[in-house]
Amino acid sequence: MIQLIRKYKSVLLFILTFLGMYLVLSFLYAQYLNVDFQKKYYPDYITHRVAEQSEWLIKKMDYSSMIEPHNQEPSMKLFVEDVFVARVVEGCNAVSVIILFASFVLAFFQGWGKTFSFIFIGVVLIYVINILRIAILSIGLYAYPEYKTVLHDIIFPGIIYGLVVFLWIFWVSRFKKQKS
């Protein structure tokens, strides 16, 4: 048993680090979600800001857009050309994806400077691409409502998760080059 642990020490260390960081960051995020933001930022600060920024970007793409708090669930309603096209819920703010991304990068730790610089750049990139994704998805849902399932469930999740996988591959390839 000890030989097996020694043989797979780096794999076990990766898994434990990844899971540990994922659990810690997810716990911290869950605590954040328990804060009452409803007075000013509904349903929470980050989700509210993502909805505002998506609305702004849609307007920059020459469509009218508006957001308003949903009165039946913790989300923001997003309108394009006065048509309700989407709910911006907590799951749309990309924080869970960012936690997954950061946990993986931390599991391949390469020193404080490199690791946290890459996490910072990745978080900004994921956040910006997520806003762009929501804006384009909303316009797509307005223009092509018959493709809602394909757009929402396949194409647009593929964009954000594809970006994360690309960033992971880039990070691991740099990690391997530095090890050899």
C-alpha positions in Angstrom: 0.0 0.0 0.0 2.8 2.4 0.9 4.6 1.7 -2.4 1.4 2.4 -4.2 1.0 5.8 -2.4 4.6 6.6 -3.2 4.2 5.6 -6.9 1.1 7.9 -7.3 2.2 10.6 -4.8 2.0 13.4 -7.4 -1.4 12.3 -8.6 -2.8 12.0 -5.1 -1.3 15.4 -4.2 -2.9 17.0 -7.2 -6.3 15.4 -6.4 -6.2 16.4 -2.7 -5.0 20.0 -3.5 -7.7 20.4 -6.2 -10.5 19.0 -4.0 -9.3 20.9 -1.0 -9.2 24.2 -2.8 -12.5 23.6 -4.5 -14.2 22.8 -1.2 -12.7 25.9 0.5 -13.5 28.3 -2.3 -17.0 26.8 -2.7 -17.6 27.2 1.0 -16.5 30.8 1.0 -18.7 31.5 -2.0 -21.7 29.9 -0.2 -21.0 32.2 2.7 -20.9 35.1 0.4 -24.3 34.1 -1.1 -25.8 34.1 2.4 -25.1 37.9 2.7 -28.3 39.9 2.2 -27.8 42.1 -0.9 -31.5 42.6 -1.6 -31.6 46.2 -0.5 -29.3 47.4 -3.3 -28.0 44.5 -5.4 -30.6 41.8 -6.1 -30.1 38.9 -6.0 -26.4 39.3 -5.0 -23.8 41.8 -5.9 -21.9 39.8 -8.6 -25.0 38.5 -10.3 -26.5 42.0 -10.3 -23.3 43.4 -11.8 -23.2 40.7 -14.5 -26.7 41.6 -15.5 -25.9 45.3 -15.6 -22.8 44.7 -17.7 -24.6 42.4 -20.0 -27.3 45.0 -20.5 -24.7 47.6 -21.2 -23.0 45.4 -23.8 -26.3 44.6 -25.5 -26.9 48.3 -25.9 -23.4 48.7 -27.4 -24.4 46.1 -30.0 -27.3 48.5 -31.1 -30.1 46.7 -29.4 -32.3 48.1 -26.7 -31.9 46.3 -23.4 -33.3 46.5 -19.9 -32.9 44.5 -16.7 -35.2 44.3 -13.7 -35.4 42.2 -10.6 -37.5 39.1 -11.0 -40.4 39.2 -8.5 -40.8 35.4 -8.2 -37.2 34.1 -7.9 -33.7 35.4 -7.1 -32.7 36.6 -10.6 -32.6 39.5 -12.9 -34.9 39.6 -15.9 -33.1 40.6 -19.1 -35.0 42.2 -22.0 -33.8 42.7 -25.6 -36.0 45.0 -27.7 -38.7 44.9 -24.9 -38.8 41.1 -25.1 -38.0 39.1 -22.0 -35.3 36.7 -23.2 -33.4 35.5 -20.2 -33.1 35.3 -16.4 -29.6 36.1 -15.1 -29.4 33.8 -12.1 -26.5 33.2 -9.7 -25.3 30.4 -12.0 -24.8 32.9 -14.8 -22.2 34.9 -13.0 -19.4 32.5 -13.7 -18.2 32.4 -10.1 -18.6 28.6 -9.9 -16.6 28.2 -13.1 -13.9 30.6 -11.8 -13.7 28.5 -8.6 -13.2 25.3 -10.7 -10.5 27.1 -12.8 -8.6 28.5 -9.8 -8.7 25.2 -7.9 -7.2 23.4 -10.9 -4.4 26.0 -11.4 -3.6 26.0 -7.6 -3.3 22.2 -7.8 -0.4 22.8 -10.3 1.2 25.5 -8.2 4.2 27.1 -9.8 5.2 29.7 -7.1 3.1 32.6 -5.8 3.8 35.1 -8.5 3.2 32.9 -11.5 0.3 31.0 -10.1 -1.6 34.0 -8.8 -0.8 36.1 -11.9 -2.2 33.3 -14.1 -5.3 33.0 -11.9 -5.9 36.7 -12.0 -5.6 36.9 -15.8 -7.8 33.8 -16.2 -10.5 35.2 -13.9 -10.6 38.4 -15.8 -10.7 36.6 -19.1 -13.5 34.2 -17.9 -15.5 37.1 -16.5 -15.3 39.2 -19.7 -16.0 36.2 -22.0 -19.0 35.4 -19.7 -20.4 38.9 -20.1 -19.9 38.7 -23.9 -21.5 35.2 -23.9 -24.6 36.4 -22.0 -25.0 39.4 -24.3 -24.7 37.4 -27.5 -26.9 34.6 -26.1 -29.6 37.1 -25.2 -29.5 38.6 -28.7 -29.6 35.1 -30.1 -32.6 34.2 -28.0 -34.3 37.4 -29.2 -33.5 36.8 -32.8 -33.9 33.0 -32.9 -36.1 31.9 -30.0 -36.7 28.5 -31.7 -33.0 27.6 -31.0 -33.2 28.3 -27.3 -32.2 24.8 -26.2 -29.2 24.6 -28.6 -28.0 28.1 -27.8 -28.5 28.0 -24.0 -27.7 24.3 -23.3 -25.0 23.5 -25.8 -23.3 26.3 -27.7 -22.9 28.9 -24.9 -21.9 26.6 -22.1 -19.3 25.2 -24.6 -17.8 28.7 -24.9 -17.2 29.2 -21.2 -16.1 25.6 -20.5 -14.0 25.5 -23.6 -12.2 28.6 -22.5 -11.5 27.1 -19.1 -10.2 23.9 -20.7 -8.0 25.9 -23.0 -6.6 27.9 -20.0 -5.9 24.6 -18.1 -4.1 23.1 -21.1 -2.0 26.2 -21.5 -1.2 26.1 -17.7 -0.3 22.4 -17.6 1.8 22.7 -20.8 3.8 25.5 -19.2 4.1 23.4 -16.0 5.4 20.4 -17.9 8.0 22.6 -19.8 9.3 24.0 -16.5 9.6 20.5 -14.9 11.7 19.2 -17.8 
